[in-house]
Amino acid sequence: MIKILTAYVLTAAIKDRILLLYAGLIVVIISLSLFFGSSSATEQDQFSYVFTSGAMRIASAFTLITFIVFYFRRSFENRDVDFLFSRPITRLQFVMSHFFAFSIMAFIIAIITTLSILFITGGNNSAAVLFWGISIFSELAVLSAVAMFFGVALSTAVSATLITFCFYMLARLMGDIIGILGNGISNLATEILGKIMILISFFIPRLDLIGQTSWLVYGVGEFNYLVVYTQIIIFLGLILSATYLDLRRRQF
């Protein structure tokens, strides 16, 4: 049943032409990066690397989040979910099969993105590009689980999409927020807010530590991948469990 549901989700992605649209975005981003890079006075190649990787990272997140949220809204509105639960399928199978399908999509998008970066860099520093691509896949896997949770829990696609993007921005800016609060004006309010943000950072994956554009220019360097990916695995377990519990309390 998990294989059938996975194929069902991937078929929906093919019908929506998500990967084709993302490929179109890649072409536009590469074209713009080459144009802006050629107009740069110095370090034209490095500018192209940074611009392309940053734009592709945002575009990949936007593509995956939008598809997942609107897929669930369409499934609920068209009573597809009711039909699926009328079959011999459990809530856990439903959650895991969808997450597996979305992870496959994230993997394909990460491959397309990595190959595009290799094209821009001309194959230079390929080890760092490969590690960057693995990080992008990890980031997209986290976003797919978050988008799935909000797509199921919230009743409107717009609110689910916006909240997921807010989560993404918070996870990407967590290090900067903690740094600003730690080095800013010292008073009671900032100290309390700083401690709250540090507490939140234990639960929200530090996406600012992975997929850094600086890796493409200077190499990966020192990176404590064990701590980061342990946090990602724990977070995935929590958010998937929350999705399962939300589905279990509903009556279909």
Disulfide bonds with the S-S distance in Angstrom:
none
